[in-house]
Every structure is written in structure tokens, then in C-alpha cells.
């Protein structure tokens, strides 16, 4: 697994489903930003950049209630 596929999947999930600034999802978005991760234009437009990213997202989606 490529870490950028993981970062992209986490970014998209958290940007869609975080529940405010105090949420775990928002903290993950902040952490990704501090790591220097900036999503590409495709991802910002809700289009996956790779098939691996899509698969990771789907796996994480099942766990989204923990964000």
C-alpha cells in the first residue's frame, strides 16, 4: 500500500464525515496537513486518484462511525 493512497483515502473520508472541529476526523485532517499532504484536484472533486485509494476508502468507510 502506498502511503499517499492511504492519506488520500483518509483525507476524503474525514473531509466528508468529520463532525466538527473537535472531532477525530478533523484532527486527522489537521495531522495530514502537518505531514505536508495536499490532496490533488481529482480528490478534491470527489474522484479517486487510484484504484488502491478507492479500496482503502471503502474499507475505512465501514469504520466511519469512529470519526
CHARMM-style PDB file with segment names, atoms N, HN, CA, C and O in Angstrom:
ATOM      1  N   UNK     1       0.842  -1.172   0.000  1.00  0.00      PROA
ATOM      2  CA  UNK     1       0.000   0.000   0.000  1.00  0.00      PROA
ATOM      3  C   UNK     1       0.893   1.244   0.000  1.00  0.00      PROA
ATOM      4  O   UNK     1       1.839   1.349   0.781  1.00  0.00      PROA
ATOM      5  N   UNK     2       0.581   2.145  -0.860  1.00  0.00      PROA
ATOM      6  HN  UNK     2      -0.187   2.060  -1.495  1.00  0.00      PROA
ATOM      7  CA  UNK     2       1.289   3.410  -0.956  1.00  0.00      PROA
ATOM      8  C   UNK     2       0.731   4.363   0.107  1.00  0.00      PROA
ATOM      9  O   UNK     2      -0.485   4.464   0.269  1.00  0.00      PROA
ATOM     10  N   UNK     3       1.596   5.047   0.817  1.00  0.00      PROA
ATOM     11  HN  UNK     3       2.584   4.965   0.686  1.00  0.00      PROA
ATOM     12  CA  UNK     3       1.106   5.919   1.892  1.00  0.00      PROA
ATOM     13  C   UNK     3       0.255   7.059   1.356  1.00  0.00      PROA
ATOM     14  O   UNK     3      -0.637   7.542   2.054  1.00  0.00      PROA
ATOM     15  N   UNK     4       0.514   7.496   0.131  1.00  0.00      PROA
ATOM     16  HN  UNK     4       1.238   7.104  -0.435  1.00  0.00      PROA
ATOM     17  CA  UNK     4      -0.294   8.576  -0.428  1.00  0.00      PROA
ATOM     18  C   UNK     4      -1.697   8.094  -0.794  1.00  0.00      PROA
ATOM     19  O   UNK     4      -2.646   8.879  -0.757  1.00  0.00      PROA
ATOM     20  N   UNK     5      -1.841   6.826  -1.143  1.00  0.00      PROA
ATOM     21  HN  UNK     5      -1.071   6.189  -1.173  1.00  0.00      PROA
ATOM     22  CA  UNK     5      -3.173   6.259  -1.333  1.00  0.00      PROA
ATOM     23  C   UNK     5      -3.912   6.238   0.001  1.00  0.00      PROA
ATOM     24  O   UNK     5      -5.095   6.571   0.070  1.00  0.00      PROA
ATOM     25  N   UNK     6      -3.207   5.845   1.054  1.00  0.00      PROA
ATOM     26  HN  UNK     6      -2.246   5.574   0.997  1.00  0.00      PROA
ATOM     27  CA  UNK     6      -3.804   5.835   2.386  1.00  0.00      PROA
ATOM     28  C   UNK     6      -4.175   7.252   2.808  1.00  0.00      PROA
ATOM     29  O   UNK     6      -5.293   7.485   3.268  1.00  0.00      PROA
ATOM     30  N   UNK     7      -3.263   8.192   2.658  1.00  0.00      PROA
ATOM     31  HN  UNK     7      -2.355   8.003   2.283  1.00  0.00      PROA
ATOM     32  CA  UNK     7      -3.529   9.577   3.035  1.00  0.00      PROA
ATOM     33  C   UNK     7      -4.734  10.126   2.268  1.00  0.00      PROA
ATOM     34  O   UNK     7      -5.590  10.796   2.845  1.00  0.00      PROA
ATOM     35  N   UNK     8      -4.794   9.842   0.983  1.00  0.00      PROA
ATOM     36  HN  UNK     8      -4.098   9.298   0.514  1.00  0.00      PROA
ATOM     37  CA  UNK     8      -5.906  10.332   0.163  1.00  0.00      PROA
ATOM     38  C   UNK     8      -7.233   9.760   0.605  1.00  0.00      PROA
ATOM     39  O   UNK     8      -8.230  10.478   0.689  1.00  0.00      PROA
ATOM     40  N   UNK     9      -7.251   8.475   0.886  1.00  0.00      PROA
ATOM     41  HN  UNK     9      -6.442   7.892   0.818  1.00  0.00      PROA
ATOM     42  CA  UNK     9      -8.492   7.837   1.338  1.00  0.00      PROA
ATOM     43  C   UNK     9      -8.930   8.399   2.685  1.00  0.00      PROA
ATOM     44  O   UNK     9     -10.113   8.674   2.885  1.00  0.00      PROA
ATOM     45  N   UNK    10      -7.998   8.570   3.599  1.00  0.00      PROA
ATOM     46  HN  UNK    10      -7.037   8.346   3.436  1.00  0.00      PROA
ATOM     47  CA  UNK    10      -8.318   9.130   4.913  1.00  0.00      PROA
ATOM     48  C   UNK    10      -8.790  10.575   4.763  1.00  0.00      PROA
ATOM     49  O   UNK    10      -9.760  10.984   5.401  1.00  0.00      PROA
ATOM     50  N   UNK    11      -8.106  11.344   3.921  1.00  0.00      PROA
ATOM     51  HN  UNK    11      -7.318  11.012   3.403  1.00  0.00      PROA
ATOM     52  CA  UNK    11      -8.485  12.743   3.714  1.00  0.00      PROA
ATOM     53  C   UNK    11      -9.920  12.857   3.203  1.00  0.00      PROA
ATOM     54  O   UNK    11     -10.706  13.655   3.715  1.00  0.00      PROA
ATOM     55  N   UNK    12     -10.256  12.058   2.192  1.00  0.00      PROA
ATOM     56  HN  UNK    12      -9.618  11.410   1.776  1.00  0.00      PROA
ATOM     57  CA  UNK    12     -11.591  12.136   1.618  1.00  0.00      PROA
ATOM     58  C   UNK    12     -12.652  11.715   2.629  1.00  0.00      PROA
ATOM     59  O   UNK    12     -13.686  12.371   2.754  1.00  0.00      PROA
ATOM     60  N   UNK    13     -12.407  10.644   3.338  1.00  0.00      PROA
ATOM     61  HN  UNK    13     -11.567  10.111   3.237  1.00  0.00      PROA
ATOM     62  CA  UNK    13     -13.364  10.175   4.333  1.00  0.00      PROA
ATOM     63  C   UNK    13     -13.563  11.223   5.432  1.00  0.00      PROA
ATOM     64  O   UNK    13     -14.694  11.538   5.802  1.00  0.00      PROA
ATOM     65  N   UNK    14     -12.476  11.746   5.939  1.00  0.00      PROA
ATOM     66  HN  UNK    14     -11.557  11.490   5.638  1.00  0.00      PROA
ATOM     67  CA  UNK    14     -12.572  12.722   7.024  1.00  0.00      PROA
ATOM     68  C   UNK    14     -13.195  14.035   6.557  1.00  0.00      PROA
ATOM     69  O   UNK    14     -13.950  14.662   7.301  1.00  0.00      PROA
ATOM     70  N   UNK    15     -12.886  14.451   5.341  1.00  0.00      PROA
ATOM     71  HN  UNK    15     -12.273  13.942   4.736  1.00  0.00      PROA
ATOM     72  CA  UNK    15     -13.463  15.704   4.856  1.00  0.00      PROA
ATOM     73  C   UNK    15     -14.968  15.559   4.634  1.00  0.00      PROA
ATOM     74  O   UNK    15     -15.704  16.537   4.762  1.00  0.00      PROA
ATOM     75  N   UNK    16     -15.425  14.374   4.311  1.00  0.00      PROA
ATOM     76  HN  UNK    16     -14.827  13.580   4.208  1.00  0.00      PROA
ATOM     77  CA  UNK    16     -16.859  14.143   4.118  1.00  0.00      PROA
ATOM     78  C   UNK    16     -17.600  13.948   5.438  1.00  0.00      PROA
ATOM     79  O   UNK    16     -18.737  14.401   5.571  1.00  0.00      PROA
ATOM     80  N   UNK    17     -16.986  13.287   6.409  1.00  0.00      PROA
ATOM     81  HN  UNK    17     -16.063  12.919   6.301  1.00  0.00      PROA
ATOM     82  CA  UNK    17     -17.728  12.805   7.564  1.00  0.00      PROA
ATOM     83  C   UNK    17     -17.267  13.319   8.926  1.00  0.00      PROA
ATOM     84  O   UNK    17     -17.772  12.845   9.944  1.00  0.00      PROA
ATOM     85  N   UNK    18     -16.335  14.264   8.990  1.00  0.00      PROA
ATOM     86  HN  UNK    18     -15.925  14.649   8.163  1.00  0.00      PROA
ATOM     87  CA  UNK    18     -15.966  14.743  10.329  1.00  0.00      PROA
ATOM     88  C   UNK    18     -17.157  15.481  10.926  1.00  0.00      PROA
ATOM     89  O   UNK    18     -18.012  15.990  10.202  1.00  0.00      PROA
ATOM     90  N   UNK    19     -17.203  15.531  12.222  1.00  0.00      PROA
ATOM     91  HN  UNK    19     -16.509  15.117  12.811  1.00  0.00      PROA
ATOM     92  CA  UNK    19     -18.358  16.141  12.887  1.00  0.00      PROA
ATOM     93  C   UNK    19     -17.978  17.410  13.649  1.00  0.00      PROA
ATOM     94  O   UNK    19     -18.447  17.637  14.765  1.00  0.00      PROA
ATOM     95  N   UNK    20     -17.140  18.217  13.050  1.00  0.00      PROA
ATOM     96  HN  UNK    20     -16.759  18.032  12.144  1.00  0.00      PROA
ATOM     97  CA  UNK    20     -16.769  19.490  13.649  1.00  0.00      PROA
ATOM     98  C   UNK    20     -15.324  19.537  14.093  1.00  0.00      PROA
ATOM     99  O   UNK    20     -14.608  18.537  14.045  1.00  0.00      PROA
ATOM    100  N   UNK    21     -14.909  20.707  14.524  1.00  0.00      PROA
ATOM    101  HN  UNK    21     -15.490  21.520  14.563  1.00  0.00      PROA
ATOM    102  CA  UNK    21     -13.506  20.937  14.853  1.00  0.00      PROA
ATOM    103  C   UNK    21     -12.988  20.098  16.002  1.00  0.00      PROA
ATOM    104  O   UNK    21     -11.784  19.853  16.081  1.00  0.00      PROA
ATOM    105  N   UNK    22     -13.836  19.659  16.877  1.00  0.00      PROA
ATOM    106  HN  UNK    22     -14.814  19.858  16.813  1.00  0.00      PROA
ATOM    107  CA  UNK    22     -13.387  18.840  17.999  1.00  0.00      PROA
ATOM    108  C   UNK    22     -13.385  17.349  17.700  1.00  0.00      PROA
ATOM    109  O   UNK    22     -13.070  16.546  18.579  1.00  0.00      PROA
ATOM    110  N   UNK    23     -13.727  16.969  16.485  1.00  0.00      PROA
ATOM    111  HN  UNK    23     -13.983  17.621  15.772  1.00  0.00      PROA
ATOM    112  CA  UNK    23     -13.874  15.555  16.159  1.00  0.00      PROA
ATOM    113  C   UNK    23     -12.543  14.907  15.784  1.00  0.00      PROA
ATOM    114  O   UNK    23     -11.574  15.576  15.429  1.00  0.00      PROA
ATOM    115  N   UNK    24     -12.537  13.601  15.876  1.00  0.00      PROA
ATOM    116  HN  UNK    24     -13.325  13.056  16.165  1.00  0.00      PROA
ATOM    117  CA  UNK    24     -11.353  12.831  15.486  1.00  0.00      PROA
ATOM    118  C   UNK    24     -11.046  13.014  13.995  1.00  0.00      PROA
ATOM    119  O   UNK    24      -9.883  13.121  13.604  1.00  0.00      PROA
ATOM    120  N   UNK    25     -12.084  13.049  13.175  1.00  0.00      PROA
ATOM    121  HN  UNK    25     -13.029  12.962  13.492  1.00  0.00      PROA
ATOM    122  CA  UNK    25     -11.887  13.248  11.737  1.00  0.00      PROA
ATOM    123  C   UNK    25     -11.207  14.569  11.428  1.00  0.00      PROA
ATOM    124  O   UNK    25     -10.329  14.628  10.568  1.00  0.00      PROA
ATOM    125  N   UNK    26     -11.598  15.621  12.114  1.00  0.00      PROA
ATOM    126  HN  UNK    26     -12.312  15.573  12.813  1.00  0.00      PROA
ATOM    127  CA  UNK    26     -10.987  16.927  11.912  1.00  0.00      PROA
ATOM    128  C   UNK    26      -9.526  16.921  12.356  1.00  0.00      PROA
ATOM    129  O   UNK    26      -8.666  17.521  11.712  1.00  0.00      PROA
ATOM    130  N   UNK    27      -9.262  16.234  13.463  1.00  0.00      PROA
ATOM    131  HN  UNK    27      -9.961  15.746  13.986  1.00  0.00      PROA
ATOM    132  CA  UNK    27      -7.870  16.125  13.933  1.00  0.00      PROA
ATOM    133  C   UNK    27      -7.019  15.361  12.926  1.00  0.00      PROA
ATOM    134  O   UNK    27      -5.854  15.697  12.712  1.00  0.00      PROA
ATOM    135  N   UNK    28      -7.599  14.333  12.306  1.00  0.00      PROA
ATOM    136  HN  UNK    28      -8.545  14.060  12.480  1.00  0.00      PROA
ATOM    137  CA  UNK    28      -6.853  13.595  11.275  1.00  0.00      PROA
ATOM    138  C   UNK    28      -6.552  14.480  10.071  1.00  0.00      PROA
ATOM    139  O   UNK    28      -5.460  14.411   9.508  1.00  0.00      PROA
ATOM    140  N   UNK    29      -7.508  15.308   9.675  1.00  0.00      PROA
ATOM    141  HN  UNK    29      -8.396  15.365  10.133  1.00  0.00      PROA
ATOM    142  CA  UNK    29      -7.270  16.245   8.574  1.00  0.00      PROA
ATOM    143  C   UNK    29      -6.122  17.195   8.918  1.00  0.00      PROA
ATOM    144  O   UNK    29      -5.262  17.471   8.083  1.00  0.00      PROA
ATOM    145  N   UNK    30      -6.121  17.685  10.145  1.00  0.00      PROA
ATOM    146  HN  UNK    30      -6.820  17.460  10.824  1.00  0.00      PROA
ATOM    147  CA  UNK    30      -5.046  18.581  10.586  1.00  0.00      PROA
ATOM    148  C   UNK    30      -3.701  17.868  10.593  1.00  0.00      PROA
ATOM    149  O   UNK    30      -2.682  18.444  10.212  1.00  0.00      PROA
ATOM    150  N   UNK    31      -3.704  16.622  11.024  1.00  0.00      PROA
ATOM    151  HN  UNK    31      -4.532  16.154  11.333  1.00  0.00      PROA
ATOM    152  CA  UNK    31      -2.462  15.833  11.051  1.00  0.00      PROA
ATOM    153  C   UNK    31      -1.921  15.613   9.641  1.00  0.00      PROA
ATOM    154  O   UNK    31      -0.719  15.742   9.408  1.00  0.00      PROA
ATOM    155  N   UNK    32      -2.800  15.285   8.708  1.00  0.00      PROA
ATOM    156  HN  UNK    32      -3.776  15.181   8.897  1.00  0.00      PROA
ATOM    157  CA  UNK    32      -2.374  15.106   7.320  1.00  0.00      PROA
ATOM    158  C   UNK    32      -1.769  16.396   6.774  1.00  0.00      PROA
ATOM    159  O   UNK    32      -0.763  16.369   6.066  1.00  0.00      PROA
ATOM    160  N   UNK    33      -2.380  17.503   7.104  1.00  0.00      PROA
ATOM    161  HN  UNK    33      -3.197  17.525   7.679  1.00  0.00      PROA
ATOM    162  CA  UNK    33      -1.863  18.792   6.663  1.00  0.00      PROA
ATOM    163  C   UNK    33      -0.478  19.050   7.256  1.00  0.00      PROA
ATOM    164  O   UNK    33       0.413  19.534   6.558  1.00  0.00      PROA
ATOM    165  N   UNK    34      -0.294  18.732   8.530  1.00  0.00      PROA
ATOM    166  HN  UNK    34      -1.018  18.339   9.096  1.00  0.00      PROA
ATOM    167  CA  UNK    34       1.007  18.949   9.172  1.00  0.00      PROA
ATOM    168  C   UNK    34       2.083  18.023   8.600  1.00  0.00      PROA
ATOM    169  O   UNK    34       3.274  18.328   8.671  1.00  0.00      PROA
ATOM    170  N   UNK    35       1.659  16.894   8.034  1.00  0.00      PROA
ATOM    171  HN  UNK    35       0.692  16.646   7.975  1.00  0.00      PROA
ATOM    172  CA  UNK    35       2.603  15.987   7.372  1.00  0.00      PROA
ATOM    173  C   UNK    35       2.947  16.460   5.960  1.00  0.00      PROA
ATOM    174  O   UNK    35       3.788  15.866   5.286  1.00  0.00      PROA
ATOM    175  N   UNK    36       2.291  17.531   5.522  1.00  0.00      PROA
ATOM    176  HN  UNK    36       1.608  18.014   6.070  1.00  0.00      PROA
ATOM    177  CA  UNK    36       2.548  18.079   4.200  1.00  0.00      PROA
ATOM    178  C   UNK    36       1.670  17.504   3.105  1.00  0.00      PROA
ATOM    179  O   UNK    36       1.924  17.723   1.921  1.00  0.00      PROA
ATOM    180  N   UNK    37       0.630  16.766   3.498  1.00  0.00      PROA
ATOM    181  HN  UNK    37       0.423  16.589   4.460  1.00  0.00      PROA
ATOM    182  CA  UNK    37      -0.246  16.177   2.487  1.00  0.00      PROA
ATOM    183  C   UNK    37      -1.241  17.211   1.978  1.00  0.00      PROA
ATOM    184  O   UNK    37      -1.950  17.850   2.755  1.00  0.00      PROA
ATOM    185  N   UNK    38      -1.279  17.359   0.670  1.00  0.00      PROA
ATOM    186  HN  UNK    38      -0.703  16.839   0.039  1.00  0.00      PROA
ATOM    187  CA  UNK    38      -2.253  18.204  -0.004  1.00  0.00      PROA
ATOM    188  C   UNK    38      -2.936  17.352  -1.060  1.00  0.00      PROA
ATOM    189  O   UNK    38      -2.266  16.847  -1.961  1.00  0.00      PROA
ATOM    190  N   UNK    39      -4.249  17.179  -0.977  1.00  0.00      PROA
ATOM    191  HN  UNK    39      -4.793  17.589  -0.245  1.00  0.00      PROA
ATOM    192  CA  UNK    39      -4.936  16.336  -1.948  1.00  0.00      PROA
ATOM    193  C   UNK    39      -4.884  16.948  -3.343  1.00  0.00      PROA
ATOM    194  O   UNK    39      -4.884  18.167  -3.509  1.00  0.00      PROA
ATOM    195  N   UNK    40      -4.841  16.067  -4.339  1.00  0.00      PROA
ATOM    196  HN  UNK    40      -4.841  15.076  -4.204  1.00  0.00      PROA
ATOM    197  CA  UNK    40      -4.865  16.527  -5.716  1.00  0.00      PROA
ATOM    198  C   UNK    40      -6.233  17.051  -6.105  1.00  0.00      PROA
ATOM    199  O   UNK    40      -7.202  16.884  -5.365  1.00  0.00      PROA
ATOM    200  N   UNK    41      -6.312  17.678  -7.254  1.00  0.00      PROA
ATOM    201  HN  UNK    41      -5.524  17.813  -7.855  1.00  0.00      PROA
ATOM    202  CA  UNK    41      -7.574  18.243  -7.713  1.00  0.00      PROA
ATOM    203  C   UNK    41      -8.636  17.175  -7.919  1.00  0.00      PROA
ATOM    204  O   UNK    41      -9.814  17.415  -7.654  1.00  0.00      PROA
ATOM    205  N   UNK    42      -8.239  16.005  -8.384  1.00  0.00      PROA
ATOM    206  HN  UNK    42      -7.282  15.810  -8.599  1.00  0.00      PROA
ATOM    207  CA  UNK    42      -9.211  14.922  -8.573  1.00  0.00      PROA
ATOM    208  C   UNK    42      -9.865  14.565  -7.254  1.00  0.00      PROA
ATOM    209  O   UNK    42     -11.088  14.454  -7.170  1.00  0.00      PROA
ATOM    210  N   UNK    43      -9.059  14.388  -6.232  1.00  0.00      PROA
ATOM    211  HN  UNK    43      -8.066  14.479  -6.300  1.00  0.00      PROA
ATOM    212  CA  UNK    43      -9.584  14.011  -4.924  1.00  0.00      PROA
ATOM    213  C   UNK    43     -10.454  15.124  -4.347  1.00  0.00      PROA
ATOM    214  O   UNK    43     -11.486  14.848  -3.737  1.00  0.00      PROA
ATOM    215  N   UNK    44     -10.055  16.354  -4.531  1.00  0.00      PROA
ATOM    216  HN  UNK    44      -9.216  16.578  -5.027  1.00  0.00      PROA
ATOM    217  CA  UNK    44     -10.854  17.476  -4.058  1.00  0.00      PROA
ATOM    218  C   UNK    44     -12.196  17.535  -4.771  1.00  0.00      PROA
ATOM    219  O   UNK    44     -13.158  18.098  -4.249  1.00  0.00      PROA
ATOM    220  N   UNK    45     -12.260  16.958  -5.957  1.00  0.00      PROA
ATOM    221  HN  UNK    45     -11.479  16.501  -6.382  1.00  0.00      PROA
ATOM    222  CA  UNK    45     -13.510  16.909  -6.734  1.00  0.00      PROA
ATOM    223  C   UNK    45     -14.249  15.595  -6.509  1.00  0.00      PROA
ATOM    224  O   UNK    45     -15.135  15.231  -7.282  1.00  0.00      PROA
ATOM    225  N   UNK    46     -13.880  14.887  -5.447  1.00  0.00      PROA
ATOM    226  HN  UNK    46     -13.160  15.182  -4.818  1.00  0.00      PROA
ATOM    227  CA  UNK    46     -14.511  13.618  -5.067  1.00  0.00      PROA
ATOM    228  C   UNK    46     -14.291  12.505  -6.087  1.00  0.00      PROA
ATOM    229  O   UNK    46     -15.147  11.634  -6.245  1.00  0.00      PROA
ATOM    230  N   UNK    47     -13.166  12.525  -6.771  1.00  0.00      PROA
ATOM    231  HN  UNK    47     -12.471  13.233  -6.642  1.00  0.00      PROA
ATOM    232  CA  UNK    47     -12.788  11.448  -7.684  1.00  0.00      PROA
ATOM    233  C   UNK    47     -11.504  10.825  -7.162  1.00  0.00      PROA
ATOM    234  O   UNK    47     -10.525  11.523  -6.896  1.00  0.00      PROA
ATOM    235  N   UNK    48     -11.517   9.522  -7.020  1.00  0.00      PROA
ATOM    236  HN  UNK    48     -12.312   8.955  -7.236  1.00  0.00      PROA
ATOM    237  CA  UNK    48     -10.326   8.828  -6.542  1.00  0.00      PROA
ATOM    238  C   UNK    48      -9.212   8.930  -7.576  1.00  0.00      PROA
ATOM    239  O   UNK    48      -9.456   8.959  -8.782  1.00  0.00      PROA
ATOM    240  N   UNK    49      -7.987   8.982  -7.073  1.00  0.00      PROA
ATOM    241  HN  UNK    49      -7.788   8.958  -6.093  1.00  0.00      PROA
ATOM    242  CA  UNK    49      -6.828   9.092  -7.948  1.00  0.00      PROA
ATOM    243  C   UNK    49      -6.314   7.728  -8.386  1.00  0.00      PROA
ATOM    244  O   UNK    49      -5.715   7.607  -9.454  1.00  0.00      PROA
ATOM    245  N   UNK    50      -6.543   6.692  -7.568  1.00  0.00      PROA
ATOM    246  HN  UNK    50      -7.030   6.790  -6.700  1.00  0.00      PROA
ATOM    247  CA  UNK    50      -6.083   5.335  -7.891  1.00  0.00      PROA
ATOM    248  C   UNK    50      -7.125   4.322  -7.428  1.00  0.00      PROA
ATOM    249  O   UNK    50      -7.973   4.622  -6.588  1.00  0.00      PROA
ATOM    250  N   UNK    51      -7.046   3.130  -7.985  1.00  0.00      PROA
ATOM    251  HN  UNK    51      -6.357   2.886  -8.667  1.00  0.00      PROA
ATOM    252  CA  UNK    51      -7.930   2.054  -7.540  1.00  0.00      PROA
ATOM    253  C   UNK    51      -7.623   1.656  -6.103  1.00  0.00      PROA
ATOM    254  O   UNK    51      -8.532   1.334  -5.338  1.00  0.00      PROA
ATOM    255  N   UNK    52      -6.357   1.677  -5.738  1.00  0.00      PROA
ATOM    256  HN  UNK    52      -5.618   1.938  -6.359  1.00  0.00      PROA
ATOM    257  CA  UNK    52      -5.956   1.348  -4.361  1.00  0.00      PROA
ATOM    258  C   UNK    52      -6.592   2.323  -3.377  1.00  0.00      PROA
ATOM    259  O   UNK    52      -7.058   1.920  -2.311  1.00  0.00      PROA
ATOM    260  N   UNK    53      -6.612   3.584  -3.730  1.00  0.00      PROA
ATOM    261  HN  UNK    53      -6.233   3.911  -4.596  1.00  0.00      PROA
ATOM    262  CA  UNK    53      -7.221   4.607  -2.887  1.00  0.00      PROA
ATOM    263  C   UNK    53      -8.713   4.311  -2.696  1.00  0.00      PROA
ATOM    264  O   UNK    53      -9.237   4.442  -1.591  1.00  0.00      PROA
ATOM    265  N   UNK    54      -9.375   3.922  -3.749  1.00  0.00      PROA
ATOM    266  HN  UNK    54      -8.949   3.816  -4.648  1.00  0.00      PROA
ATOM    267  CA  UNK    54     -10.799   3.572  -3.687  1.00  0.00      PROA
ATOM    268  C   UNK    54     -11.025   2.389  -2.735  1.00  0.00      PROA
ATOM    269  O   UNK    54     -11.952   2.412  -1.925  1.00  0.00      PROA
ATOM    270  N   UNK    55     -10.186   1.367  -2.833  1.00  0.00      PROA
ATOM    271  HN  UNK    55      -9.433   1.348  -3.491  1.00  0.00      PROA
ATOM    272  CA  UNK    55     -10.334   0.182  -1.982  1.00  0.00      PROA
ATOM    273  C   UNK    55     -10.100   0.524  -0.510  1.00  0.00      PROA
ATOM    274  O   UNK    55     -10.830   0.057   0.364  1.00  0.00      PROA
ATOM    275  N   UNK    56      -9.089   1.334  -0.243  1.00  0.00      PROA
ATOM    276  HN  UNK    56      -8.495   1.714  -0.953  1.00  0.00      PROA
ATOM    277  CA  UNK    56      -8.818   1.755   1.138  1.00  0.00      PROA
ATOM    278  C   UNK    56      -9.992   2.557   1.680  1.00  0.00      PROA
ATOM    279  O   UNK    56     -10.430   2.346   2.811  1.00  0.00      PROA
ATOM    280  N   UNK    57     -10.498   3.475   0.870  1.00  0.00      PROA
ATOM    281  HN  UNK    57     -10.143   3.647  -0.049  1.00  0.00      PROA
ATOM    282  CA  UNK    57     -11.635   4.295   1.277  1.00  0.00      PROA
ATOM    283  C   UNK    57     -12.824   3.416   1.654  1.00  0.00      PROA
ATOM    284  O   UNK    57     -13.450   3.621   2.694  1.00  0.00      PROA
ATOM    285  N   UNK    58     -13.128   2.451   0.818  1.00  0.00      PROA
ATOM    286  HN  UNK    58     -12.619   2.284  -0.027  1.00  0.00      PROA
ATOM    287  CA  UNK    58     -14.274   1.573   1.088  1.00  0.00      PROA
ATOM    288  C   UNK    58     -14.098   0.806   2.393  1.00  0.00      PROA
ATOM    289  O   UNK    58     -15.059   0.607   3.136  1.00  0.00      PROA
ATOM    290  N   UNK    59     -12.879   0.381   2.667  1.00  0.00      PROA
ATOM    291  HN  UNK    59     -12.099   0.542   2.063  1.00  0.00      PROA
ATOM    292  CA  UNK    59     -12.622  -0.307   3.930  1.00  0.00      PROA
ATOM    293  C   UNK    59     -12.792   0.632   5.121  1.00  0.00      PROA
ATOM    294  O   UNK    59     -13.369   0.258   6.141  1.00  0.00      PROA
ATOM    295  N   UNK    60     -12.291   1.835   4.982  1.00  0.00      PROA
ATOM    296  HN  UNK    60     -11.822   2.139   4.153  1.00  0.00      PROA
ATOM    297  CA  UNK    60     -12.408   2.819   6.066  1.00  0.00      PROA
ATOM    298  C   UNK    60     -13.840   3.305   6.243  1.00  0.00      PROA
ATOM    299  O   UNK    60     -14.260   3.638   7.351  1.00  0.00      PROA
ATOM    300  N   UNK    61     -14.585   3.343   5.142  1.00  0.00      PROA
ATOM    301  HN  UNK    61     -14.243   3.072   4.242  1.00  0.00      PROA
ATOM    302  CA  UNK    61     -15.964   3.827   5.191  1.00  0.00      PROA
ATOM    303  C   UNK    61     -16.788   3.015   6.183  1.00  0.00      PROA
ATOM    304  O   UNK    61     -17.657   3.551   6.872  1.00  0.00      PROA
ATOM    305  N   UNK    62     -16.507   1.728   6.245  1.00  0.00      PROA
ATOM    306  HN  UNK    62     -15.801   1.293   5.686  1.00  0.00      PROA
ATOM    307  CA  UNK    62     -17.235   0.865   7.184  1.00  0.00      PROA
ATOM    308  C   UNK    62     -16.950   1.232   8.642  1.00  0.00      PROA
ATOM    309  O   UNK    62     -17.728   0.900   9.537  1.00  0.00      PROA
ATOM    310  N   UNK    63     -15.834   1.917   8.870  1.00  0.00      PROA
ATOM    311  HN  UNK    63     -15.202   2.186   8.143  1.00  0.00      PROA
ATOM    312  CA  UNK    63     -15.439   2.293  10.232  1.00  0.00      PROA
ATOM    313  C   UNK    63     -15.716   3.764  10.546  1.00  0.00      PROA
ATOM    314  O   UNK    63     -15.306   4.253  11.599  1.00  0.00      PROA
ATOM    315  N   UNK    64     -16.393   4.465   9.666  1.00  0.00      PROA
ATOM    316  HN  UNK    64     -16.725   4.068   8.810  1.00  0.00      PROA
ATOM    317  CA  UNK    64     -16.536   5.918   9.783  1.00  0.00      PROA
ATOM    318  C   UNK    64     -17.194   6.385  11.062  1.00  0.00      PROA
ATOM    319  O   UNK    64     -16.986   7.529  11.466  1.00  0.00      PROA
ATOM    320  N   UNK    65     -17.971   5.554  11.710  1.00  0.00      PROA
ATOM    321  HN  UNK    65     -18.139   4.625  11.382  1.00  0.00      PROA
ATOM    322  CA  UNK    65     -18.641   5.977  12.955  1.00  0.00      PROA
ATOM    323  C   UNK    65     -17.625   6.297  14.048  1.00  0.00      PROA
ATOM    324  O   UNK    65     -17.977   6.908  15.057  1.00  0.00      PROA
ATOM    325  N   UNK    66     -16.380   5.894  13.860  1.00  0.00      PROA
ATOM    326  HN  UNK    66     -16.094   5.398  13.041  1.00  0.00      PROA
ATOM    327  CA  UNK    66     -15.349   6.174  14.872  1.00  0.00      PROA
ATOM    328  C   UNK    66     -14.716   7.535  14.670  1.00  0.00      PROA
ATOM    329  O   UNK    66     -13.897   7.953  15.489  1.00  0.00      PROA
ATOM    330  N   UNK    67     -15.075   8.249  13.590  1.00  0.00      PROA
ATOM    331  HN  UNK    67     -15.741   7.909  12.925  1.00  0.00      PROA
ATOM    332  CA  UNK    67     -14.506   9.576  13.352  1.00  0.00      PROA
ATOM    333  C   UNK    67     -15.184  10.589  14.250  1.00  0.00      PROA
ATOM    334  OT1 UNK    67     -14.850  11.773  14.207  1.00  0.00      PROA
TER     335      UNK     67
END
